[in-house]
Amino acid sequence: MNFFTGYTGAARDGNTIYHSRHVLDVKRYELIDHTADLMVKAYGNTLEECFANAGYALFDQTVDLSGIRPAEAFSVEVSGDEAEDMLYSFLSELLFLEDCDGVVLCELSVRFDGGKVMCEGRGEILDRSRHRIKSEIKAVTYHMMSVDAGEPSVTVIFDV
């Protein structure tokens, strides 16, 4: 079983996960119309999967992830008092890793421990000669952020 996608032998192309010769209809995230910024709603079977898919969306909107190899392991741990704080801290830390260290993750696995978010990810350092840049995300915002444990889903706006 692939630790990061939850599917044996899974490959990705944005919002569809392929398994062997079968396509699993799994929506990781969707873009929602927003005036100037980038609004994302991420889905999953659990809130942990929603957080991981929101992180995937962040990287997927900045770099063409089809060219990113899961070559190196990276760990992230943040904390927050409320679910929204945890999501904000988690995505902000991922953005910091990308901006400061050039880390681009194509596989993410998230788990919670109380108010902590722990992420194990795989990816590589951005190489502008090999990787296609799509856009720049300047910041994660609290504006209209929501964490819905019932659906489950998370919604976040990225300042672009």
C-alpha positions, 0 to 999 in steps of 0.5 A: 500500500502506498503510504501517501495516497492510501491506494496500492500503486496509485499515480496522480494527475491533479484530482483523479487517482489512478490505480493499476488500470482502473480510475478511482473517482476521488476528488482531492480538491476543487477551485471555487470562483473568487474575485482576486485570490485562489479559493480551494475546497479540499475533500477526503474521508477524514479531516486528516485527508482533507488537510493533506489534500489542501496541502496538495492543492497548494503545491499543485497550483504553484508547480506542475506536480506531474514533474515532481518525483517523491525522491526525498522525505520531509516532515512538518509539525505545527499546532493550533488551538482550533481546527482553523488555526491548525489548518492555517499553521499547516498550510503556512508552514508548507508555503514557508518550506516552498518559498524558503527551501524550494521544497515541493511535495507531491505526496502528503500524509497527515495525522493529528495528535490533539492540537498538533498536525504532523505531516510526512511528505515526499517530493523534491527541491524545485529545479527551475530547469526541470519543473514548470512553475504555474503561479505564486501563492503569497500567503494563506488567509483566514478569510472564509476559512472553514473546516467541516468535520461532517462532510468532511472538507476544508476551505481556504483562500490563498493570496496570489 
